[in-house]
């Protein structure tokens, strides 16, 4: 291959990598925004439950642990 051809292909690959980096960065920002929205919704639900059920704050850790064991056992460490 000629040097010009190789330089052209290299330039094309650099542009592709740059476009992929931009896509990944945009995806990360969208993902972070979605997580923030979920956190706000969870806090709103917890706040509502504390108002409706005064003992919710006391019972929540037990409920959370039970659900975690049922749905995501890999999240529980051996020392719990």
PyMOL Python script that loads the backbone (N, CA, C, O; Angstrom):
from pymol import cmd

cmd.read_pdbstr("""\
ATOM      1  N   UNK A   1       0.833  -1.177   0.000  1.00  0.00           N
ATOM      2  CA  UNK A   1       0.000   0.000   0.000  1.00  0.00           C
ATOM      3  C   UNK A   1       0.881   1.246   0.000  1.00  0.00           C
ATOM      4  O   UNK A   1       1.961   1.281   0.590  1.00  0.00           O
ATOM      5  N   UNK A   2       0.396   2.218  -0.656  1.00  0.00           N
ATOM      6  CA  UNK A   2       1.140   3.470  -0.688  1.00  0.00           C
ATOM      7  C   UNK A   2       0.960   4.231   0.613  1.00  0.00           C
ATOM      8  O   UNK A   2      -0.012   4.035   1.343  1.00  0.00           O
ATOM      9  N   UNK A   3       1.908   5.092   0.881  1.00  0.00           N
ATOM     10  CA  UNK A   3       1.877   5.878   2.111  1.00  0.00           C
ATOM     11  C   UNK A   3       0.631   6.758   2.170  1.00  0.00           C
ATOM     12  O   UNK A   3       0.042   6.910   3.240  1.00  0.00           O
ATOM     13  N   UNK A   4       0.222   7.337   1.050  1.00  0.00           N
ATOM     14  CA  UNK A   4      -0.966   8.196   1.022  1.00  0.00           C
ATOM     15  C   UNK A   4      -2.216   7.384   1.359  1.00  0.00           C
ATOM     16  O   UNK A   4      -3.096   7.847   2.083  1.00  0.00           O
ATOM     17  N   UNK A   5      -2.275   6.176   0.825  1.00  0.00           N
ATOM     18  CA  UNK A   5      -3.422   5.303   1.084  1.00  0.00           C
ATOM     19  C   UNK A   5      -3.500   4.943   2.570  1.00  0.00           C
ATOM     20  O   UNK A   5      -4.577   4.963   3.167  1.00  0.00           O
ATOM     21  N   UNK A   6      -2.351   4.616   3.157  1.00  0.00           N
ATOM     22  CA  UNK A   6      -2.302   4.278   4.579  1.00  0.00           C
ATOM     23  C   UNK A   6      -2.681   5.489   5.435  1.00  0.00           C
ATOM     24  O   UNK A   6      -3.412   5.353   6.416  1.00  0.00           O
ATOM     25  N   UNK A   7      -2.192   6.655   5.068  1.00  0.00           N
ATOM     26  CA  UNK A   7      -2.523   7.876   5.813  1.00  0.00           C
ATOM     27  C   UNK A   7      -4.014   8.160   5.726  1.00  0.00           C
ATOM     28  O   UNK A   7      -4.624   8.589   6.706  1.00  0.00           O
ATOM     29  N   UNK A   8      -4.594   7.927   4.576  1.00  0.00           N
ATOM     30  CA  UNK A   8      -6.029   8.147   4.384  1.00  0.00           C
ATOM     31  C   UNK A   8      -6.847   7.184   5.250  1.00  0.00           C
ATOM     32  O   UNK A   8      -7.820   7.585   5.888  1.00  0.00           O
ATOM     33  N   UNK A   9      -6.444   5.917   5.264  1.00  0.00           N
ATOM     34  CA  UNK A   9      -7.144   4.919   6.079  1.00  0.00           C
ATOM     35  C   UNK A   9      -6.994   5.235   7.567  1.00  0.00           C
ATOM     36  O   UNK A   9      -7.942   5.091   8.340  1.00  0.00           O
ATOM     37  N   UNK A  10      -5.788   5.669   7.961  1.00  0.00           N
ATOM     38  CA  UNK A  10      -5.568   6.031   9.350  1.00  0.00           C
ATOM     39  C   UNK A  10      -6.444   7.211   9.750  1.00  0.00           C
ATOM     40  O   UNK A  10      -7.031   7.213  10.832  1.00  0.00           O
ATOM     41  N   UNK A  11      -6.533   8.198   8.893  1.00  0.00           N
ATOM     42  CA  UNK A  11      -7.383   9.363   9.165  1.00  0.00           C
ATOM     43  C   UNK A  11      -8.851   8.934   9.308  1.00  0.00           C
ATOM     44  O   UNK A  11      -9.555   9.403  10.202  1.00  0.00           O
ATOM     45  N   UNK A  12      -9.299   8.051   8.432  1.00  0.00           N
ATOM     46  CA  UNK A  12     -10.677   7.548   8.493  1.00  0.00           C
ATOM     47  C   UNK A  12     -10.917   6.820   9.821  1.00  0.00           C
ATOM     48  O   UNK A  12     -11.947   7.023  10.464  1.00  0.00           O
ATOM     49  N   UNK A  13      -9.968   5.975  10.226  1.00  0.00           N
ATOM     50  CA  UNK A  13     -10.108   5.241  11.490  1.00  0.00           C
ATOM     51  C   UNK A  13     -10.116   6.189  12.688  1.00  0.00           C
ATOM     52  O   UNK A  13     -10.860   5.970  13.644  1.00  0.00           O
ATOM     53  N   UNK A  14      -9.300   7.233  12.644  1.00  0.00           N
ATOM     54  CA  UNK A  14      -9.295   8.216  13.722  1.00  0.00           C
ATOM     55  C   UNK A  14     -10.638   8.918  13.829  1.00  0.00           C
ATOM     56  O   UNK A  14     -11.118   9.177  14.933  1.00  0.00           O
ATOM     57  N   UNK A  15     -11.247   9.227  12.696  1.00  0.00           N
ATOM     58  CA  UNK A  15     -12.567   9.864  12.711  1.00  0.00           C
ATOM     59  C   UNK A  15     -13.616   8.913  13.288  1.00  0.00           C
ATOM     60  O   UNK A  15     -14.485   9.332  14.054  1.00  0.00           O
ATOM     61  N   UNK A  16     -13.535   7.636  12.921  1.00  0.00           N
ATOM     62  CA  UNK A  16     -14.484   6.644  13.453  1.00  0.00           C
ATOM     63  C   UNK A  16     -14.343   6.514  14.966  1.00  0.00           C
ATOM     64  O   UNK A  16     -15.341   6.478  15.687  1.00  0.00           O
ATOM     65  N   UNK A  17     -13.102   6.444  15.445  1.00  0.00           N
ATOM     66  CA  UNK A  17     -12.861   6.333  16.891  1.00  0.00           C
ATOM     67  C   UNK A  17     -13.410   7.561  17.605  1.00  0.00           C
ATOM     68  O   UNK A  17     -14.028   7.438  18.662  1.00  0.00           O
ATOM     69  N   UNK A  18     -13.193   8.723  17.048  1.00  0.00           N
ATOM     70  CA  UNK A  18     -13.699   9.961  17.645  1.00  0.00           C
ATOM     71  C   UNK A  18     -15.225   9.951  17.713  1.00  0.00           C
ATOM     72  O   UNK A  18     -15.806  10.349  18.723  1.00  0.00           O
ATOM     73  N   UNK A  19     -15.866   9.499  16.648  1.00  0.00           N
ATOM     74  CA  UNK A  19     -17.329   9.426  16.634  1.00  0.00           C
ATOM     75  C   UNK A  19     -17.831   8.428  17.685  1.00  0.00           C
ATOM     76  O   UNK A  19     -18.833   8.679  18.355  1.00  0.00           O
ATOM     77  N   UNK A  20     -17.137   7.309  17.821  1.00  0.00           N
ATOM     78  CA  UNK A  20     -17.522   6.317  18.829  1.00  0.00           C
ATOM     79  C   UNK A  20     -17.347   6.873  20.245  1.00  0.00           C
ATOM     80  O   UNK A  20     -18.183   6.636  21.117  1.00  0.00           O
ATOM     81  N   UNK A  21     -16.273   7.603  20.465  1.00  0.00           N
ATOM     82  CA  UNK A  21     -16.060   8.221  21.777  1.00  0.00           C
ATOM     83  C   UNK A  21     -17.186   9.191  22.108  1.00  0.00           C
ATOM     84  O   UNK A  21     -17.674   9.221  23.238  1.00  0.00           O
ATOM     85  N   UNK A  22     -17.595   9.982  21.125  1.00  0.00           N
ATOM     86  CA  UNK A  22     -18.701  10.921  21.339  1.00  0.00           C
ATOM     87  C   UNK A  22     -19.986  10.176  21.685  1.00  0.00           C
ATOM     88  O   UNK A  22     -20.740  10.592  22.563  1.00  0.00           O
ATOM     89  N   UNK A  23     -20.223   9.073  20.986  1.00  0.00           N
ATOM     90  CA  UNK A  23     -21.420   8.274  21.261  1.00  0.00           C
ATOM     91  C   UNK A  23     -21.411   7.692  22.658  1.00  0.00           C
ATOM     92  O   UNK A  23     -22.433   7.688  23.343  1.00  0.00           O
ATOM     93  N   UNK A  24     -20.258   7.200  23.081  1.00  0.00           N
ATOM     94  CA  UNK A  24     -20.133   6.642  24.429  1.00  0.00           C
ATOM     95  C   UNK A  24     -20.356   7.740  25.469  1.00  0.00           C
ATOM     96  O   UNK A  24     -21.058   7.529  26.458  1.00  0.00           O
ATOM     97  N   UNK A  25     -19.766   8.898  25.248  1.00  0.00           N
ATOM     98  CA  UNK A  25     -19.924  10.005  26.203  1.00  0.00           C
ATOM     99  C   UNK A  25     -21.385  10.442  26.298  1.00  0.00           C
ATOM    100  O   UNK A  25     -21.887  10.696  27.393  1.00  0.00           O
ATOM    101  N   UNK A  26     -22.063  10.531  25.160  1.00  0.00           N
ATOM    102  CA  UNK A  26     -23.486  10.894  25.168  1.00  0.00           C
ATOM    103  C   UNK A  26     -24.318   9.837  25.886  1.00  0.00           C
ATOM    104  O   UNK A  26     -25.254  10.163  26.616  1.00  0.00           O
ATOM    105  N   UNK A  27     -23.970   8.570  25.673  1.00  0.00           N
ATOM    106  CA  UNK A  27     -24.673   7.487  26.353  1.00  0.00           C
ATOM    107  C   UNK A  27     -24.479   7.553  27.858  1.00  0.00           C
ATOM    108  O   UNK A  27     -25.417   7.323  28.621  1.00  0.00           O
ATOM    109  N   UNK A  28     -23.255   7.870  28.287  1.00  0.00           N
ATOM    110  CA  UNK A  28     -22.983   7.996  29.721  1.00  0.00           C
ATOM    111  C   UNK A  28     -23.795   9.123  30.333  1.00  0.00           C
ATOM    112  O   UNK A  28     -24.335   8.980  31.429  1.00  0.00           O
ATOM    113  N   UNK A  29     -23.881  10.235  29.635  1.00  0.00           N
ATOM    114  CA  UNK A  29     -24.655  11.372  30.157  1.00  0.00           C
ATOM    115  C   UNK A  29     -26.136  11.020  30.261  1.00  0.00           C
ATOM    116  O   UNK A  29     -26.792  11.365  31.244  1.00  0.00           O
ATOM    117  N   UNK A  30     -26.653  10.343  29.261  1.00  0.00           N
ATOM    118  CA  UNK A  30     -28.057   9.913  29.290  1.00  0.00           C
ATOM    119  C   UNK A  30     -28.282   8.943  30.441  1.00  0.00           C
ATOM    120  O   UNK A  30     -29.266   9.051  31.173  1.00  0.00           O
ATOM    121  N   UNK A  31     -27.365   7.999  30.594  1.00  0.00           N
ATOM    122  CA  UNK A  31     -27.455   7.005  31.657  1.00  0.00           C
ATOM    123  C   UNK A  31     -27.437   7.678  33.025  1.00  0.00           C
ATOM    124  O   UNK A  31     -28.246   7.345  33.891  1.00  0.00           O
ATOM    125  N   UNK A  32     -26.515   8.626  33.224  1.00  0.00           N
ATOM    126  CA  UNK A  32     -26.441   9.338  34.505  1.00  0.00           C
ATOM    127  C   UNK A  32     -27.722  10.127  34.769  1.00  0.00           C
ATOM    128  O   UNK A  32     -28.203  10.171  35.902  1.00  0.00           O
ATOM    129  N   UNK A  33     -28.270  10.745  33.735  1.00  0.00           N
ATOM    130  CA  UNK A  33     -29.526  11.480  33.893  1.00  0.00           C
ATOM    131  C   UNK A  33     -30.669  10.564  34.291  1.00  0.00           C
ATOM    132  O   UNK A  33     -31.490  10.913  35.139  1.00  0.00           O
ATOM    133  N   UNK A  34     -30.719   9.385  33.672  1.00  0.00           N
ATOM    134  CA  UNK A  34     -31.758   8.410  34.009  1.00  0.00           C
ATOM    135  C   UNK A  34     -31.615   7.930  35.445  1.00  0.00           C
ATOM    136  O   UNK A  34     -32.612   7.778  36.151  1.00  0.00           O
ATOM    137  N   UNK A  35     -30.389   7.692  35.880  1.00  0.00           N
ATOM    138  CA  UNK A  35     -30.153   7.259  37.255  1.00  0.00           C
ATOM    139  C   UNK A  35     -30.580   8.349  38.232  1.00  0.00           C
ATOM    140  O   UNK A  35     -31.209   8.060  39.250  1.00  0.00           O
ATOM    141  N   UNK A  36     -30.241   9.602  37.924  1.00  0.00           N
ATOM    142  CA  UNK A  36     -30.650  10.712  38.795  1.00  0.00           C
ATOM    143  C   UNK A  36     -32.172  10.788  38.904  1.00  0.00           C
ATOM    144  O   UNK A  36     -32.708  11.034  39.984  1.00  0.00           O
ATOM    145  N   UNK A  37     -32.862  10.578  37.793  1.00  0.00           N
ATOM    146  CA  UNK A  37     -34.328  10.613  37.805  1.00  0.00           C
ATOM    147  C   UNK A  37     -34.891   9.496  38.680  1.00  0.00           C
ATOM    148  O   UNK A  37     -35.841   9.713  39.433  1.00  0.00           O
ATOM    149  N   UNK A  38     -34.310   8.312  38.583  1.00  0.00           N
ATOM    150  CA  UNK A  38     -34.759   7.185  39.409  1.00  0.00           C
ATOM    151  C   UNK A  38     -34.509   7.474  40.883  1.00  0.00           C
ATOM    152  O   UNK A  38     -35.356   7.175  41.724  1.00  0.00           O
ATOM    153  N   UNK A  39     -33.342   8.059  41.206  1.00  0.00           N
ATOM    154  CA  UNK A  39     -33.041   8.393  42.602  1.00  0.00           C
ATOM    155  C   UNK A  39     -34.073   9.365  43.165  1.00  0.00           C
ATOM    156  O   UNK A  39     -34.524   9.210  44.300  1.00  0.00           O
ATOM    157  N   UNK A  40     -34.441  10.360  42.375  1.00  0.00           N
ATOM    158  CA  UNK A  40     -35.444  11.338  42.819  1.00  0.00           C
ATOM    159  C   UNK A  40     -36.786  10.651  43.051  1.00  0.00           C
ATOM    160  O   UNK A  40     -37.458  10.911  44.049  1.00  0.00           O
ATOM    161  N   UNK A  41     -37.170   9.776  42.128  1.00  0.00           N
ATOM    162  CA  UNK A  41     -38.446   9.062  42.268  1.00  0.00           C
ATOM    163  C   UNK A  41     -38.445   8.175  43.512  1.00  0.00           C
ATOM    164  O   UNK A  41     -39.442   8.118  44.232  1.00  0.00           O
ATOM    165  N   UNK A  42     -37.338   7.486  43.767  1.00  0.00           N
ATOM    166  CA  UNK A  42     -37.245   6.627  44.949  1.00  0.00           C
ATOM    167  C   UNK A  42     -37.359   7.471  46.219  1.00  0.00           C
ATOM    168  O   UNK A  42     -38.063   7.091  47.154  1.00  0.00           O
ATOM    169  N   UNK A  43     -36.678   8.599  46.253  1.00  0.00           N
ATOM    170  CA  UNK A  43     -36.763   9.471  47.430  1.00  0.00           C
ATOM    171  C   UNK A  43     -38.181  10.000  47.617  1.00  0.00           C
ATOM    172  O   UNK A  43     -38.652  10.118  48.748  1.00  0.00           O
ATOM    173  N   UNK A  44     -38.861  10.317  46.528  1.00  0.00           N
ATOM    174  CA  UNK A  44     -40.248  10.789  46.631  1.00  0.00           C
ATOM    175  C   UNK A  44     -41.151   9.685  47.186  1.00  0.00           C
ATOM    176  O   UNK A  44     -42.011   9.945  48.028  1.00  0.00           O
ATOM    177  N   UNK A  45     -40.955   8.470  46.719  1.00  0.00           N
ATOM    178  CA  UNK A  45     -41.758   7.339  47.206  1.00  0.00           C
ATOM    179  C   UNK A  45     -41.471   7.090  48.685  1.00  0.00           C
ATOM    180  O   UNK A  45     -42.396   6.881  49.471  1.00  0.00           O
ATOM    181  N   UNK A  46     -40.195   7.111  49.065  1.00  0.00           N
ATOM    182  CA  UNK A  46     -39.841   6.914  50.475  1.00  0.00           C
ATOM    183  C   UNK A  46     -40.442   8.009  51.350  1.00  0.00           C
ATOM    184  O   UNK A  46     -40.938   7.731  52.442  1.00  0.00           O
ATOM    185  N   UNK A  47     -40.401   9.234  50.882  1.00  0.00           N
ATOM    186  CA  UNK A  47     -40.977  10.343  51.637  1.00  0.00           C
ATOM    187  C   UNK A  47     -42.474  10.145  51.835  1.00  0.00           C
ATOM    188  O   UNK A  47     -42.996  10.352  52.931  1.00  0.00           O
ATOM    189  N   UNK A  48     -43.152   9.748  50.780  1.00  0.00           N
ATOM    190  CA  UNK A  48     -44.598   9.497  50.862  1.00  0.00           C
ATOM    191  C   UNK A  48     -44.887   8.361  51.842  1.00  0.00           C
ATOM    192  O   UNK A  48     -45.790   8.467  52.672  1.00  0.00           O
ATOM    193  N   UNK A  49     -44.130   7.288  51.745  1.00  0.00           N
ATOM    194  CA  UNK A  49     -44.361   6.151  52.634  1.00  0.00           C
ATOM    195  C   UNK A  49     -44.106   6.510  54.098  1.00  0.00           C
ATOM    196  O   UNK A  49     -44.798   6.014  54.986  1.00  0.00           O
ATOM    197  N   UNK A  50     -43.120   7.366  54.352  1.00  0.00           N
ATOM    198  CA  UNK A  50     -42.862   7.804  55.729  1.00  0.00           C
ATOM    199  C   UNK A  50     -44.047   8.591  56.284  1.00  0.00           C
ATOM    200  O   UNK A  50     -44.356   8.497  57.472  1.00  0.00           O
ATOM    201  N   UNK A  51     -44.705   9.362  55.428  1.00  0.00           N
ATOM    202  CA  UNK A  51     -45.879  10.127  55.862  1.00  0.00           C
ATOM    203  C   UNK A  51     -47.067   9.214  56.117  1.00  0.00           C
ATOM    204  O   UNK A  51     -47.779   9.381  57.107  1.00  0.00           O
ATOM    205  N   UNK A  52     -47.282   8.264  55.243  1.00  0.00           N
ATOM    206  CA  UNK A  52     -48.444   7.375  55.332  1.00  0.00           C
ATOM    207  C   UNK A  52     -48.254   6.307  56.406  1.00  0.00           C
ATOM    208  O   UNK A  52     -49.194   5.963  57.123  1.00  0.00           O
ATOM    209  N   UNK A  53     -47.028   5.783  56.513  1.00  0.00           N
ATOM    210  CA  UNK A  53     -46.720   4.718  57.472  1.00  0.00           C
ATOM    211  C   UNK A  53     -45.574   5.199  58.366  1.00  0.00           C
ATOM    212  O   UNK A  53     -44.410   5.084  57.982  1.00  0.00           O
ATOM    213  N   UNK A  54     -45.880   5.729  59.535  1.00  0.00           N
ATOM    214  CA  UNK A  54     -44.839   6.275  60.410  1.00  0.00           C
ATOM    215  C   UNK A  54     -43.723   5.284  60.759  1.00  0.00           C
ATOM    216  O   UNK A  54     -42.598   5.703  61.031  1.00  0.00           O
ATOM    217  N   UNK A  55     -44.013   3.986  60.755  1.00  0.00           N
ATOM    218  CA  UNK A  55     -42.988   3.000  61.089  1.00  0.00           C
ATOM    219  C   UNK A  55     -42.165   2.561  59.870  1.00  0.00           C
ATOM    220  O   UNK A  55     -41.318   1.674  59.982  1.00  0.00           O
ATOM    221  N   UNK A  56     -42.408   3.172  58.724  1.00  0.00           N
ATOM    222  CA  UNK A  56     -41.696   2.794  57.504  1.00  0.00           C
ATOM    223  C   UNK A  56     -40.185   2.937  57.662  1.00  0.00           C
ATOM    224  O   UNK A  56     -39.435   2.044  57.267  1.00  0.00           O
ATOM    225  N   UNK A  57     -39.734   4.050  58.234  1.00  0.00           N
ATOM    226  CA  UNK A  57     -38.298   4.295  58.373  1.00  0.00           C
ATOM    227  C   UNK A  57     -37.630   3.184  59.181  1.00  0.00           C
ATOM    228  O   UNK A  57     -36.502   2.786  58.891  1.00  0.00           O
ATOM    229  N   UNK A  58     -38.333   2.693  60.192  1.00  0.00           N
ATOM    230  CA  UNK A  58     -37.788   1.631  61.031  1.00  0.00           C
ATOM    231  C   UNK A  58     -37.782   0.293  60.282  1.00  0.00           C
ATOM    232  O   UNK A  58     -36.841  -0.490  60.417  1.00  0.00           O
ATOM    233  N   UNK A  59     -38.818   0.035  59.503  1.00  0.00           N
ATOM    234  CA  UNK A  59     -38.952  -1.248  58.815  1.00  0.00           C
ATOM    235  C   UNK A  59     -38.197  -1.314  57.479  1.00  0.00           C
ATOM    236  O   UNK A  59     -37.924  -2.405  56.978  1.00  0.00           O
ATOM    237  N   UNK A  60     -37.863  -0.170  56.911  1.00  0.00           N
ATOM    238  CA  UNK A  60     -37.266  -0.150  55.579  1.00  0.00           C
ATOM    239  C   UNK A  60     -35.993  -0.986  55.448  1.00  0.00           C
ATOM    240  O   UNK A  60     -35.873  -1.731  54.476  1.00  0.00           O
ATOM    241  N   UNK A  61     -35.034  -0.902  56.381  1.00  0.00           N
ATOM    242  CA  UNK A  61     -33.824  -1.727  56.223  1.00  0.00           C
ATOM    243  C   UNK A  61     -34.122  -3.223  56.128  1.00  0.00           C
ATOM    244  O   UNK A  61     -33.493  -3.939  55.349  1.00  0.00           O
ATOM    245  N   UNK A  62     -35.078  -3.686  56.920  1.00  0.00           N
ATOM    246  CA  UNK A  62     -35.454  -5.106  56.888  1.00  0.00           C
ATOM    247  C   UNK A  62     -36.110  -5.458  55.541  1.00  0.00           C
ATOM    248  O   UNK A  62     -35.807  -6.495  54.951  1.00  0.00           O
ATOM    249  N   UNK A  63     -36.990  -4.603  55.073  1.00  0.00           N
ATOM    250  CA  UNK A  63     -37.659  -4.817  53.785  1.00  0.00           C
ATOM    251  C   UNK A  63     -36.623  -4.833  52.661  1.00  0.00           C
ATOM    252  O   UNK A  63     -36.666  -5.693  51.780  1.00  0.00           O
ATOM    253  N   UNK A  64     -35.701  -3.884  52.699  1.00  0.00           N
ATOM    254  CA  UNK A  64     -34.662  -3.788  51.664  1.00  0.00           C
ATOM    255  C   UNK A  64     -33.801  -5.046  51.638  1.00  0.00           C
ATOM    256  O   UNK A  64     -33.502  -5.582  50.571  1.00  0.00           O
ATOM    257  N   UNK A  65     -33.407  -5.510  52.818  1.00  0.00           N
ATOM    258  CA  UNK A  65     -32.576  -6.718  52.886  1.00  0.00           C
ATOM    259  C   UNK A  65     -33.322  -7.930  52.335  1.00  0.00           C
ATOM    260  O   UNK A  65     -32.749  -8.741  51.608  1.00  0.00           O
ATOM    261  N   UNK A  66     -34.598  -8.049  52.684  1.00  0.00           N
ATOM    262  CA  UNK A  66     -35.412  -9.173  52.208  1.00  0.00           C
ATOM    263  C   UNK A  66     -35.518  -9.159  50.679  1.00  0.00           C
ATOM    264  O   UNK A  66     -35.343 -10.194  50.036  1.00  0.00           O
ATOM    265  N   UNK A  67     -35.799  -8.002  50.105  1.00  0.00           N
ATOM    266  CA  UNK A  67     -35.934  -7.888  48.657  1.00  0.00           C
ATOM    267  C   UNK A  67     -34.599  -8.159  47.972  1.00  0.00           C
ATOM    268  O   UNK A  67     -34.550  -8.816  46.933  1.00  0.00           O
ATOM    269  N   UNK A  68     -33.527  -7.653  48.553  1.00  0.00           N
ATOM    270  CA  UNK A  68     -32.204  -7.881  47.969  1.00  0.00           C
ATOM    271  C   UNK A  68     -31.872  -9.360  47.944  1.00  0.00           C
ATOM    272  O   UNK A  68     -31.332  -9.860  46.957  1.00  0.00           O
ATOM    273  N   UNK A  69     -32.188 -10.056  49.012  1.00  0.00           N
ATOM    274  CA  UNK A  69     -31.945 -11.502  49.051  1.00  0.00           C
ATOM    275  C   UNK A  69     -32.781 -12.241  48.016  1.00  0.00           C
ATOM    276  O   UNK A  69     -32.309 -13.191  47.393  1.00  0.00           O
ATOM    277  N   UNK A  70     -34.019 -11.805  47.835  1.00  0.00           N
ATOM    278  CA  UNK A  70     -34.908 -12.472  46.886  1.00  0.00           C
ATOM    279  C   UNK A  70     -34.551 -12.177  45.438  1.00  0.00           C
ATOM    280  O   UNK A  70     -34.634 -13.061  44.585  1.00  0.00           O
ATOM    281  N   UNK A  71     -34.155 -10.945  45.154  1.00  0.00           N
ATOM    282  CA  UNK A  71     -33.967 -10.527  43.762  1.00  0.00           C
ATOM    283  C   UNK A  71     -32.513 -10.475  43.307  1.00  0.00           C
ATOM    284  O   UNK A  71     -32.231 -10.713  42.133  1.00  0.00           O
ATOM    285  N   UNK A  72     -31.578 -10.167  44.220  1.00  0.00           N
ATOM    286  CA  UNK A  72     -30.187  -9.955  43.831  1.00  0.00           C
ATOM    287  C   UNK A  72     -29.232 -10.586  44.842  1.00  0.00           C
ATOM    288  O   UNK A  72     -28.516  -9.859  45.530  1.00  0.00           O
ATOM    289  N   UNK A  73     -29.200 -11.889  44.950  1.00  0.00           N
ATOM    290  CA  UNK A  73     -28.365 -12.509  45.981  1.00  0.00           C
ATOM    291  C   UNK A  73     -26.877 -12.206  45.819  1.00  0.00           C
ATOM    292  O   UNK A  73     -26.143 -12.252  46.806  1.00  0.00           O
ATOM    293  N   UNK A  74     -26.417 -11.903  44.632  1.00  0.00           N
ATOM    294  CA  UNK A  74     -24.995 -11.612  44.435  1.00  0.00           C
ATOM    295  C   UNK A  74     -24.585 -10.281  45.053  1.00  0.00           C
ATOM    296  O   UNK A  74     -23.391 -10.017  45.201  1.00  0.00           O
ATOM    297  N   UNK A  75     -25.551  -9.434  45.419  1.00  0.00           N
ATOM    298  CA  UNK A  75     -25.243  -8.149  46.040  1.00  0.00           C
ATOM    299  C   UNK A  75     -24.952  -8.282  47.524  1.00  0.00           C
ATOM    300  O   UNK A  75     -24.394  -7.365  48.126  1.00  0.00           O
ATOM    301  N   UNK A  76     -25.319  -9.407  48.125  1.00  0.00           N
ATOM    302  CA  UNK A  76     -25.152  -9.595  49.558  1.00  0.00           C
ATOM    303  C   UNK A  76     -23.779 -10.220  49.801  1.00  0.00           C
ATOM    304  O   UNK A  76     -23.442 -11.242  49.203  1.00  0.00           O
ATOM    305  N   UNK A  77     -22.993  -9.604  50.676  1.00  0.00           N
ATOM    306  CA  UNK A  77     -21.689 -10.158  50.986  1.00  0.00           C
ATOM    307  C   UNK A  77     -21.844 -11.269  52.021  1.00  0.00           C
ATOM    308  O   UNK A  77     -22.884 -11.388  52.668  1.00  0.00           O
ATOM    309  N   UNK A  78     -20.822 -12.060  52.166  1.00  0.00           N
ATOM    310  CA  UNK A  78     -20.862 -13.172  53.121  1.00  0.00           C
ATOM    311  C   UNK A  78     -20.942 -12.729  54.567  1.00  0.00           C
ATOM    312  O   UNK A  78     -21.454 -13.462  55.413  1.00  0.00           O
ATOM    313  N   UNK A  79     -20.435 -11.524  54.865  1.00  0.00           N
ATOM    314  CA  UNK A  79     -20.418 -11.070  56.259  1.00  0.00           C
ATOM    315  C   UNK A  79     -21.706 -10.395  56.697  1.00  0.00           C
ATOM    316  O   UNK A  79     -21.735  -9.812  57.781  1.00  0.00           O
ATOM    317  N   UNK A  80     -22.755 -10.444  55.920  1.00  0.00           N
ATOM    318  CA  UNK A  80     -24.048  -9.886  56.353  1.00  0.00           C
ATOM    319  C   UNK A  80     -24.929 -10.963  56.888  1.00  0.00           C
ATOM    320  O   UNK A  80     -26.057 -10.691  57.300  1.00  0.00           O
TER     321      UNK A  80
END
""", "prot")
cmd.dss("prot")
cmd.show_as("cartoon", "prot")
cmd.util.cbc("prot")
cmd.orient("prot")
